[in-house]
Amino acid sequence: METLAIVANLLVNLWLLIIVHRQCVRKQLPWFASYIAWEVVSGSFELAFWLSNRPLFPGLYWSFEAVEIALIVAAVRESFLRMFQGFTTIRGFRWSVWSVIGGVVIYSVWKAIHVPPLQASRLGVFVAGAEFLFRWGIAGIALLTAFLSIRMHESMDTREHAVVTGFGIASLAFVLYIGSFSVFPTKYIFLFKYLPTVGYFLAAFWWIWVFSRPVREFGLKDLGLRREAH
Protein backbone atom coordinates (compact mmCIF):
# COMPACT_ATOMS: atom_id res chain seq x y z
CA MET A 1 0.00 0.00 0.00
CA GLU A 2 2.87 2.37 0.81
CA THR A 3 4.41 1.74 -2.62
CA LEU A 4 1.09 2.56 -4.29
CA ALA A 5 0.80 5.79 -2.28
CA ILE A 6 4.34 6.90 -3.23
CA VAL A 7 3.75 6.15 -6.93
CA ALA A 8 0.35 7.89 -6.95
CA ASN A 9 1.81 10.93 -5.20
CA LEU A 10 4.64 11.12 -7.75
CA LEU A 11 2.27 10.85 -10.72
CA VAL A 12 -0.08 13.52 -9.37
CA ASN A 13 2.83 15.90 -8.75
CA LEU A 14 4.19 15.23 -12.23
CA TRP A 15 0.78 16.04 -13.72
CA LEU A 16 0.66 19.24 -11.67
CA LEU A 17 4.20 20.19 -12.71
CA ILE A 18 3.23 19.90 -16.39
CA ILE A 19 0.26 22.21 -15.81
CA VAL A 20 2.39 24.67 -13.84
CA HIS A 21 4.93 24.76 -16.69
CA ARG A 22 2.31 25.16 -19.45
CA GLN A 23 0.51 27.94 -17.58
CA CYS A 24 3.80 29.79 -16.88
CA VAL A 25 3.06 29.80 -13.15
CA ARG A 26 6.73 30.42 -12.35
CA LYS A 27 6.36 34.02 -13.54
CA GLN A 28 3.47 34.63 -11.13
CA LEU A 29 4.22 32.30 -8.20
CA PRO A 30 7.87 31.19 -8.44
CA TRP A 31 8.05 29.67 -4.96
CA PHE A 32 4.98 27.51 -5.52
CA ALA A 33 6.37 26.35 -8.87
CA SER A 34 9.65 25.49 -7.14
CA TYR A 35 7.75 23.53 -4.50
CA ILE A 36 6.00 21.38 -7.12
CA ALA A 37 9.29 20.78 -8.95
CA TRP A 38 10.91 19.73 -5.68
CA GLU A 39 8.03 17.34 -4.95
CA VAL A 40 8.66 15.59 -8.27
CA VAL A 41 12.43 15.34 -7.69
CA SER A 42 12.15 14.19 -4.07
CA GLY A 43 9.32 11.79 -4.92
CA SER A 44 11.48 10.14 -7.57
CA PHE A 45 14.34 9.61 -5.10
CA GLU A 46 11.95 8.36 -2.40
CA LEU A 47 10.45 5.78 -4.77
CA ALA A 48 13.91 4.60 -5.82
CA PHE A 49 15.11 4.20 -2.21
CA TRP A 50 11.83 2.62 -1.11
CA LEU A 51 12.24 -0.07 -3.76
CA SER A 52 16.00 -0.60 -3.50
CA ASN A 53 17.27 0.46 -0.06
CA ARG A 54 14.36 0.69 2.37
CA PRO A 55 16.44 1.03 5.60
CA LEU A 56 17.76 4.40 4.37
CA PHE A 57 14.30 5.64 3.40
CA PRO A 58 13.34 7.31 6.75
CA GLY A 59 16.51 9.43 6.85
CA LEU A 60 16.08 10.43 3.22
CA TYR A 61 12.41 11.26 3.80
CA TRP A 62 13.07 13.63 6.71
CA SER A 63 15.93 15.30 4.84
CA PHE A 64 13.62 16.06 1.94
CA GLU A 65 10.89 17.07 4.38
CA ALA A 66 13.07 19.89 5.73
CA VAL A 67 13.43 21.41 2.25
CA GLU A 68 9.72 20.88 1.60
CA ILE A 69 8.76 22.81 4.75
CA ALA A 70 10.96 25.75 3.75
CA LEU A 71 9.36 25.85 0.29
CA ILE A 72 5.85 25.64 1.75
CA VAL A 73 6.55 28.62 4.02
CA ALA A 74 7.91 30.62 1.07
CA ALA A 75 4.96 29.67 -1.18
CA VAL A 76 2.33 30.53 1.45
CA ARG A 77 4.03 33.84 2.27
CA GLU A 78 4.30 34.66 -1.43
CA SER A 79 0.60 34.05 -2.10
CA PHE A 80 -0.58 35.73 1.11
CA LEU A 81 1.31 38.95 0.39
CA ARG A 82 0.08 39.02 -3.22
CA MET A 83 -3.53 38.68 -2.09
CA PHE A 84 -3.40 41.40 0.56
CA GLN A 85 -0.66 43.69 -0.71
CA GLY A 86 -3.14 46.57 -0.89
CA PHE A 87 -4.08 46.18 2.78
CA THR A 88 -0.68 45.80 4.44
CA THR A 89 -0.48 49.54 5.11
CA ILE A 90 -3.86 49.65 6.87
CA ARG A 91 -3.50 50.40 10.57
CA GLY A 92 -3.80 47.27 12.67
CA PHE A 93 -3.72 44.84 9.73
CA ARG A 94 -0.24 43.48 10.37
CA TRP A 95 -0.91 43.36 14.12
CA SER A 96 -4.09 41.33 13.59
CA VAL A 97 -2.37 38.88 11.24
CA TRP A 98 0.61 38.25 13.51
CA SER A 99 -1.64 37.98 16.58
CA VAL A 100 -3.60 35.14 15.00
CA ILE A 101 -0.46 33.36 13.80
CA GLY A 102 1.18 33.86 17.19
CA GLY A 103 -1.87 32.42 18.95
CA VAL A 104 -1.74 29.31 16.78
CA VAL A 105 1.98 28.86 17.44
CA ILE A 106 1.62 29.30 21.23
CA TYR A 107 -1.23 26.77 21.36
CA SER A 108 0.73 24.29 19.25
CA VAL A 109 3.84 24.59 21.45
CA TRP A 110 1.75 24.07 24.58
CA LYS A 111 0.06 21.01 23.10
CA ALA A 112 3.35 19.53 21.85
CA ILE A 113 4.93 19.88 25.33
CA HIS A 114 2.06 19.06 27.70
CA VAL A 115 -0.02 16.77 25.47
CA PRO A 116 2.44 15.00 23.13
CA PRO A 117 0.70 13.84 19.92
CA LEU A 118 2.24 10.35 20.23
CA GLN A 119 4.24 8.20 22.61
CA ALA A 120 7.65 7.50 21.10
CA SER A 121 11.35 8.23 21.58
CA ARG A 122 12.48 11.76 22.37
CA LEU A 123 13.58 12.26 18.79
CA GLY A 124 10.29 10.88 17.50
CA VAL A 125 8.28 13.15 19.79
CA PHE A 126 10.40 16.17 18.78
CA VAL A 127 10.03 15.51 15.04
CA ALA A 128 6.30 14.85 15.29
CA GLY A 129 5.82 17.85 17.56
CA ALA A 130 7.74 20.16 15.23
CA GLU A 131 5.78 18.96 12.23
CA PHE A 132 2.54 19.28 14.22
CA LEU A 133 3.45 22.86 15.13
CA PHE A 134 4.29 23.77 11.55
CA ARG A 135 1.09 22.24 10.16
CA TRP A 136 -1.03 24.00 12.75
CA GLY A 137 0.52 27.29 11.68
CA ILE A 138 -0.21 26.69 7.98
CA ALA A 139 -3.79 25.61 8.73
CA GLY A 140 -4.24 28.74 10.85
CA ILE A 141 -2.96 30.99 8.05
CA ALA A 142 -5.35 29.31 5.60
CA LEU A 143 -8.32 29.97 7.92
CA LEU A 144 -7.15 33.55 8.46
CA THR A 145 -6.86 34.04 4.68
CA ALA A 146 -10.42 32.82 4.13
CA PHE A 147 -11.69 35.11 6.92
CA LEU A 148 -9.86 38.18 5.59
CA SER A 149 -10.99 37.46 2.02
CA ILE A 150 -14.62 37.40 3.13
CA ARG A 151 -14.32 40.51 5.32
CA MET A 152 -12.48 42.51 2.66
CA HIS A 153 -14.52 41.17 -0.26
CA GLU A 154 -11.42 39.77 -1.92
CA SER A 155 -11.89 37.16 -4.64
CA MET A 156 -11.42 33.58 -3.42
CA ASP A 157 -11.22 32.26 -6.98
CA THR A 158 -7.56 33.06 -7.62
CA ARG A 159 -4.36 31.07 -7.90
CA GLU A 160 -2.93 32.71 -4.80
CA HIS A 161 -5.97 31.75 -2.75
CA ALA A 162 -5.83 28.21 -4.12
CA VAL A 163 -2.20 27.84 -3.00
CA VAL A 164 -2.96 28.84 0.58
CA THR A 165 -6.18 26.81 0.71
CA GLY A 166 -4.46 23.71 -0.68
CA PHE A 167 -1.66 23.83 1.87
CA GLY A 168 -4.28 24.46 4.57
CA ILE A 169 -6.20 21.32 3.59
CA ALA A 170 -3.04 19.18 3.53
CA SER A 171 -1.88 20.57 6.87
CA LEU A 172 -5.25 20.06 8.55
CA ALA A 173 -5.23 16.42 7.42
CA PHE A 174 -1.80 15.97 9.05
CA VAL A 175 -3.00 17.63 12.27
CA LEU A 176 -5.98 15.25 12.42
CA TYR A 177 -3.66 12.30 11.81
CA ILE A 178 -1.28 13.22 14.64
CA GLY A 179 -4.19 14.13 16.90
CA SER A 180 -5.73 10.72 16.38
CA PHE A 181 -2.88 9.12 18.39
CA SER A 182 -4.03 10.81 21.59
CA VAL A 183 -7.75 10.30 20.99
CA PHE A 184 -8.19 6.85 19.46
CA PRO A 185 -6.62 3.51 20.42
CA THR A 186 -3.76 2.21 18.31
CA LYS A 187 -6.00 -0.49 16.83
CA TYR A 188 -7.68 2.23 14.77
CA ILE A 189 -4.40 3.57 13.39
CA PHE A 190 -5.00 2.05 9.95
CA LEU A 191 -8.12 4.23 9.54
CA PHE A 192 -6.06 7.40 10.03
CA LYS A 193 -2.70 6.30 8.63
CA TYR A 194 -3.34 7.67 5.16
CA LEU A 195 -5.06 10.90 6.20
CA PRO A 196 -2.02 13.05 5.24
CA THR A 197 -1.87 11.36 1.83
CA VAL A 198 -5.59 11.88 1.23
CA GLY A 199 -5.30 15.51 2.37
CA TYR A 200 -2.44 16.17 -0.04
CA PHE A 201 -4.33 14.56 -2.92
CA LEU A 202 -7.31 16.82 -2.22
CA ALA A 203 -4.99 19.84 -2.26
CA ALA A 204 -3.21 18.67 -5.44
CA PHE A 205 -6.42 18.09 -7.37
CA TRP A 206 -7.68 21.48 -6.23
CA TRP A 207 -4.48 23.05 -7.60
CA ILE A 208 -4.82 21.08 -10.85
CA TRP A 209 -8.35 22.36 -11.32
CA VAL A 210 -7.52 26.00 -10.53
CA PHE A 211 -4.20 26.20 -12.39
CA SER A 212 -5.62 24.50 -15.49
CA ARG A 213 -7.76 27.57 -16.10
CA PRO A 214 -6.26 30.65 -17.78
CA VAL A 215 -5.69 33.72 -15.65
CA ARG A 216 -8.61 36.11 -15.99
CA GLU A 217 -7.50 39.44 -17.40
CA PHE A 218 -9.13 42.71 -16.38
CA GLY A 219 -10.59 44.66 -19.25
CA LEU A 220 -12.12 48.12 -19.51
CA LYS A 221 -15.56 46.76 -18.74
CA ASP A 222 -14.34 45.14 -15.50
CA LEU A 223 -12.88 48.48 -14.39
CA GLY A 224 -16.10 50.35 -15.08
CA LEU A 225 -14.67 52.12 -18.13
CA ARG A 226 -15.50 52.09 -21.79
CA ARG A 227 -13.47 52.67 -24.90
CA GLU A 228 -13.79 56.19 -26.31
CA ALA A 229 -15.22 56.45 -29.81
CA HIS A 230 -13.03 58.07 -32.43
N, C-alpha and C positions, 0 to 999 in steps of 0.2 A: 504493500500500500504506500509506503514511504517513497519507493522508486517512482510509482505512478504520480504521486503528488509533485515530486521534483521535476519530472518530465513535463507535466501539465503546466506547472509554474513557468518553466523555461519557454514553452511554446507560446503561452499567453503573452509573456514579456517580449518575445520576438515579434509577435503580431503587433503589439503596441509600439515597438520600436520602429517598425516599418511605417506605421501611420504617423508617428511623430516626425520621421524623416520626410515623408511625402508632404506633410502639412507645414513643413519648415518651422516647427515649434521651437527649435533652438534659437531662432531670432527673437522670439517673444518670451520664452521661458527657458533659458539655457540651463538652469540648475535642474529643472524637472527632466529635461531631455537627457542630461548627464546621468541622472538617477536611473532612468529606464535603460540607458546603455550599460551602466554598471550592473544592473540586475541581470542582463543577458550574459555579460562576461562572467560574473560570479556564479550564476546558475549553471553555466557550462562547466566551470571548474568543479563545482559541487557535485554535479552528476558524474563527472569522470572519477572523482575521488570516492564517491559513494559506491560505484561499481567496481573500482580497482583496489582501493586502499581505505576501507571503511574505518579502521582505528584512527586515522588522521583526520577524519571528517569533522568531528566536533571542534577541534582547534581551528581548522580552516573556516568553518562556519562562523565562529565568533570573531575571527579576524575580518572576514568580509562584512559581518554585521556592524562592526565599528565604523567602517567607511559608509555603509548604508545609512546609519543614523545621522552622520554628518551631512550627507546629501539630502536626507529628508528635511532636516532643520533648514538647510539653505533653500530648498524648494518651497517649503511652507512660508518662510520669511519673504521670499521673492514674490509669491503670489499674494500674500497678505498686504504687503506694501503697495503693490500695483492696484489692488482693489480699493484701498483706502488712502491713496496718496493725496487726495484732495481734502482729507479730513485731519491729517496728522498735525496741522497747525491750530486746530480748534482747541480752545482752552479745556483742559481736563480729559481730552481724548486719550493721550498717551498714558496718563495716570490711571484711567479706567482700565485700559488694556493690560497694563503691567500688574494692576491689582488683581485682576482675574487670574492671570497666568501665575502670579505669585501665590495666590490662594490654592490653586491646583497643586503646585509644587510642594507647598508646606504640608498639605493633606497627604500627598503621596509619600513624602519622607516619613511622616508620622506613622502611616500605615505600614511602610516597609520595615520600620524599626520595631514598633510595638505589636504589629499583627503581621508577621512575615507571610507572604503569599504561599510559601511551601516549606516543608521540613526537609532540609538537605544539608550538605556541607556548608561551611562558611563561604567558600567561593561560590557555590551554587546559589546560596541565598543572596549574596551580593550581586551576582550577575542578574538573577531574576528580579531583584529589587530595583536595580538600576534601569533595567528594561521596562519594568512596571512603571517607574517614575516617568521615564521618557514618554511612554505611550499615553499615560494619563495627561501629560502636558499637551501632546498633539491633539488628543481628543478634546481637551478643554479649549484649545485654540479654534478647533473646528466648530464647536458649539458657540463660541464667542463670535466667530465670523458670521454664522447664520443669524445670530441675534442682531449684530450690527447691520447686516445687510437688510434685514426687515425694518429695523428702526430708521435707517437712513435711506430706505427705498432704493437700495442698490440692486442691480440685476443679479440674480442667482443662477443665470443661465450663461455663464462665461467659463472660459478655460481656467482662469485663476481660481474661481470658486470651486470648480470641479477638482482641481489639484488638492485644495485644502479639505474638501469634503471626502475625497477618496482616502487620503491619509487618516482622516478622522475615523472613517468606517473600519479601516484595517487596524488602527490602534485600539479602538473600542473592543474589537473582537479579541485582541491579545489580552486586554484588561479583564475581560470576562473569562478567558481561559485561565489566567493566573489566579483570578479570584475564585474559580471553581475548586481549587485545591483546599481552600479554607472553609468551604461551604458544604461540598459534597464529599462522600466517602471515595476512597481511591478506586473502588470497584466500578464507579461511573466515569472513570477517566477517559475511556474510549469514546464516550459521547462528546467530550469536550476537546479531545486531543487535536482535532483538525479545525477547531474554531479559527485560529489565526490564518490558516490556509484559505478557508472559506471567506473570511473577511477580506483578505487580499484579492481574491478572485472577484468579489463584488466590486471592490475599488477599481480593479483593472478593467473590468467590463464597463464600468461607468466612464472611465477615461477613454476607452475605445469608442464608446458611443458619442461622447462630447467632442473628442478631438478628430473624429471622422468627418464632422461637419465643418464647412468653411467658416472662417471668421466673418461675422456680420459687419459690413462697412457702414459708416454713418454718411448718409447723403443729405442734400439740402432739405428734403422733406422731413427727415428725422430731426433736424435742428430747428424746424419751424420757419424755414426760409424758402424762397422760391427763386428760380432763375429769372433774371431780368430780360425782358423782350428787347430785341434790337431792331 
